[in-house]
């Protein structure tokens, strides 16, 4: 499967999904005006990937900041991964946060309680 | 503890109206550190980059801004006065292709006479004479002991190519507040006559209102995503406090401004951006973040219901509503409070004050305030 890559912009994150190198990472800031539009292709790629995924998928969230409309799109990504796990695939979520950024930790914590996936919290 | 909107319902609308009247775009009120000066310049530069075609104009305006900001930085420490009047003031506005630059700072009354005479002298000189006078003062080195106050003024007049306007506001027996106002001549042959004193008067009046509420930053103008990003980068440099506090303010500002970008209304429908105002104030160990924008009058009741609902909820209820809304992907146009409003309430942990000022049958002015405690 081809890799998916978008470089970081002022208001959108860097996204790299590279099954060959077992790397799945979303990093930077996400506050686009139209979050639904921005994440549409990301979700399509992931949906295709979920049909024939690696034995284990480790998704890194290294976000500095995201707005509430991006939060909904992140929820969609996590739901897709949750479905994969339900089908018996191994999925791990690494949620990175800075020590002083209690809100970012709280956001990850919230997701971990609402989604049945294995979350690891990693301090940057 | 008290919210600015609760104390004075129409504060934002009146400020918005007054600023709109004179096309006031950007106001900073506070200490002028090197970092803040750099930030204001950066923001002005990007504003110029977007709005100005002529590179000569860009350079010209930029160099005058540098001079003005240096003047404030240089003189703000002269007095040792710790009251809020010791804070500097900077205003940038653009009206029909002209830039209006105003600075303000506290001065010792003993200097008034010197400054008035100098401005009168500078305003009486033509371009070439001004250059010669600058050189003369520079060589003689008899400019003021205050570290080149005189030279700065002459240089500003030289770069501006227009007359300098000023105003002294009485503060105490020892101090006055000194406003300096100039409209750079950007093209040869442009009308160089003095601008109506009125525009400076209005800037002084706004300053007094900002003083009353300890407002640090005001942006007024058409808001779109691009403008929002500009405000954010400027905010990052101008806030004091811990990283956690700054981040919290950042979250709140993004949601409030994106509300304007997405749901605001442009009564003239001229451009793909909505008129709005953003204010950051600091009071009683709290940041007050205020926004104002137009909305459709037909949406007023709906919005009120959303805000009242969220304001009446306990933290647990809010938490549950947040979770529900997070996974509600069809929610965008419903009557339920959006994730943005719920998040504002959770992040600020304070009531969201708001006020709706009816403008006409079609639209109303909506102002809102979010308070964040220093921790």
Interface residues (C-beta under 8 A of the other chain):
Chain A: X10 X11 X31 X32 X33 X65 X67 X68 X69 X71 X72 X75 X76 X79 X98 X100 X101 X102 X103 X110 X114
Chain B: X224 X225 X229 X242 X243 X244 X247 X248 X250 X251 X254 X255 X258 X261 X262 X322 X323 X326 X327 X329 X338 X339 X340 X343 X347
